Amino acid sequence: MLLHKISEVREQVKEWKRQGLTVGLVPTMGALHAGHLSLIKKAVEKCDRVVVSVFVNPIQFCPGEDLDKYPRTLEADTKLCNDNGVSIVFAPTPNEMYGDGQMRTNDTLTYVIPPFFYVNTLCGKSRVGHFDGVCTVVNKLFNIVQPDYAFFGQKDAQQLIIIKKMVQDLNIPVEIVPCPIVREESGLAMSSRNKYLSEEDKKEALVLSKILNNIKTCYKKGITNVEALKETAFQFLNSHHDLEYLEFHDADNLEEKQIADANTRVFIACKVAGVRLIDNILLGE
Amino acid sequence: MLLHKISEVREQVKEWKRQGLTVGLVPTMGALHAGHLSLIKKAVEKCDRVVVSVFVNPIQFCPGEDLDKYPRTLEADTKLCNDNGVSIVFAPTPNEMYGDGQMRTNDTLTYVIPPFFYVNTLCGKSRVGHFDGVCTVVNKLFNIVQPDYAFFGQKDAQQLIIIKKMVQDLNIPVEIVPCPIVREESGLAMSSRNKYLSEEDKKEALVLSKILNNIKTCYKKGITNVEALKETAFQFLNSHHDLEYLEFHDADNLEEKQIADANTRVFIACKVAGVRLIDNILLGE
């Protein structure tokens, strides 16, 4: 069932709650791929009813980012959801979520702001305000859908950590379910932004997973010095790659690591053919 | 029933919800007086079950404010609640709400931040960060108690407007019920901070309600120019009074007024004997 109005979703969820059914939420920006599908399948397995939100959230895009050209494939998304046991596809307009365009700055809109320590690193450093927009919209979706469980991919690992922190800090009554990264056979992490890549670009994009896998191999061989592990990356980089960061952080609290351990997550962001891609790996898995 | 743990409150509320009962929340900082009692009575009348939270919220006090000396009277508060049909008095410790003391800055804690336009005026101007703390704790209480209705006094009119805005912006599933200011026979608005005043101070404190009532009288006589209305205040002020602001704003969206109308609210803050007092009046009532 495709719904566009907040009030329609509320009404349906209320009825489910009356029946004692559990509700799962999979928040997405649409352009659904196999990564999303894995979240959806997990949600359908775990919950009586599943809501997939499809909303390209304007307030999480920074000036100059790809808000306008971000892929929008609602018809295909809805079909995928319907075919896989989703009860509601919730696809609101920006106006439904935020009122008119005047309402979207911190001068006129209440924001949920994650802690500076969690934001001032990795993607948050170059995407200023991005996670404020993410937390605000996810908070809104939680309040609209009131899910028992919400499903997020490990692909956006910083986002997942920040959402978990928000849930803890604000006592939100939802359980966050993290889901593993889904990869193409080549190793490339699934992403809606992969649609921007040609076949040639996709080969160059393997640099992210190659660097991460190689670091993990080195770690398993006993190298734990982060500077030494970072240096193993350069052999994979060429002029097609514009490395933004390669960093080692605690997988739970994002503290930066000098010595890697099993709970260290390695984060990478790299532009390939002008497309900004991210990936990450947990060393202890 | 006096509860100190978030988990205990959640469990009780869950049981009520299972029974289909409606839940009301009255958030307070304790030191309950006749103003709070009017909120409690309204809540008990409107809801099947009522939770009164008693929590002196450290993150809404600014440096140099009265956090440590703020009156704490939990035993009397609990008795008042029990005698008036309240089901739960929820009195958490700061640690229960925020973890240890390290967790209370925007470096380490997720905050709910009201719009700058609503904050950069009236009390928000001198109490920097105050409404961030208010919104964050009220958001937490909403998530813990999940009330159908929440009751707030018009005494803190800017707070009420900001909370309503937060509920709207974040789609929080709660109905905010505003309750009129309760006054002593003299006209002094009820406030926990009145405990700081001697009998002499209390007489001087009447300056707030006198100024407001006189402005309303002038408005009813046909004076709508805000500058002219402001000038009527000075006759009431003497060396015991330290006027912080006297302002005219739209009662819903806080826009500042040059010409008063029925939906104009007049806000005043004034220190009397070193105690900061506030009051307000709606001209069209």
Interface residues (C-beta under 8 A of the other chain):
Chain A: I6 R10 N106 D107 T108 L109 T110 Y111 V112 I113 P114 P115 F116 F117 C135 T136 N139 K140 N143 I144 Q146 K165 M166 D169 L170 N171 I172 P173
Chain B: I6 R10 N106 D107 T108 L109 T110 Y111 V112 I113 P114 P115 F116 F117 C135 T136 N139 K140 N143 I144 Q146 K165 M166 D169 L170 N171 I172 P173
